[in-house]
């Protein structure tokens, strides 16, 4: 978290309060400083927006899928060893989860 906060602060989109200094008084001081400078707050909001990755989940899933060449749903294990698919030699897209009668 600290590394992410530092990067966002470096870009101008956040302020970092170290854990040992984080208390109600320090937080109120930081909030007041932001409220007293609406232009600065707007710049910070814009900088934070520019740091965002709206497609991060999709990008990560695409990256993981590219490692094995199989559809993600074919290799996800559900309930232990019940998953079927690429890891069991079935063609991509042919995986299924078996229901157990136990």
N, C-alpha and C positions, 0 to 999 in steps of 0.2 A: 504494500500500500504506500509506503513512504516513497519508493522509487517512482511509482505512478504519480503521486502528488507532486514530487519534485519536478518531473517532466512537464506537468500541466502548469505549475507555477512558473517554470522557466519560459514557457510560451506566453505567459501573461494571463492565463485563464483561471488562476486560483491563488489563494494564499495558503501557506502551510503554517500550521501551529503544531509544534513538536509536542509529543505526548506529555512530557513532564511539565509543559507550560499550559496545557489545555485545561481550562476551567471556565466557569460561567463568566467571570470578569473579563478574561482575555477574549472569549468569544464575543461578548457584548461590545468590547472595544473594536474588534475587527468588523463587526456588522455595522457599527456606527460610522466607521471610516468609509465603508462602502456606500452607505446611505448618504453621506455628506458629499460624495463625488459621483453623481449620476453618469457623467461622461466616462469616467474611469470604469464604472461598473458596466457600462455598455461595451466598452473596449474589451473588458475581461470576458464578458459573455460571448462576444464574437470570437475571441481567441480560444475559449473553451470549446465552442462549436466547431472551430477549425481542427481541433485535436481529436474530435470524435470520429469513430469508425462505425457508421450506421449499419454496415453489412458485415460486421466482425464475426458474427456467428456463422453466416453463410461462407465467408472467406475461410474460417477455420475448418468447417466441415469439408469444403472443397480440398483444402490442403491435406487433411487426414485421408480422404478418399483417394487422393492421388498416390499415396504411399503403396496401397495394395492393389489398386486397380479393380476393387469390388465396390458395389454399392454399400453405403453405410448400414442399411437395414439388413444386409446379408451377413454381417459380421457382429452385430450387437448381440451380446449374450443376455438372455432374459431368464431369470430363475435358474442360475447355475449352468449346466451343460445342455439346456434345452434348445439352444439356438442351432439353426441349420443354415447352410449357405456356403459362401466361398471357402470358409475354413474346413468344410467337409467335402469339398470337391464338386459341389453343385454349381451349375452355370449361374452367372450373375443374374439377379432378379428372380431366382428360383427358390430362395431361402424361405423358410416358414418356421414358426414356433409351434412345437408340439404341445398339446394340452395333456397333462398327466392325470391319470385316474386315481392317483394315490390319495 
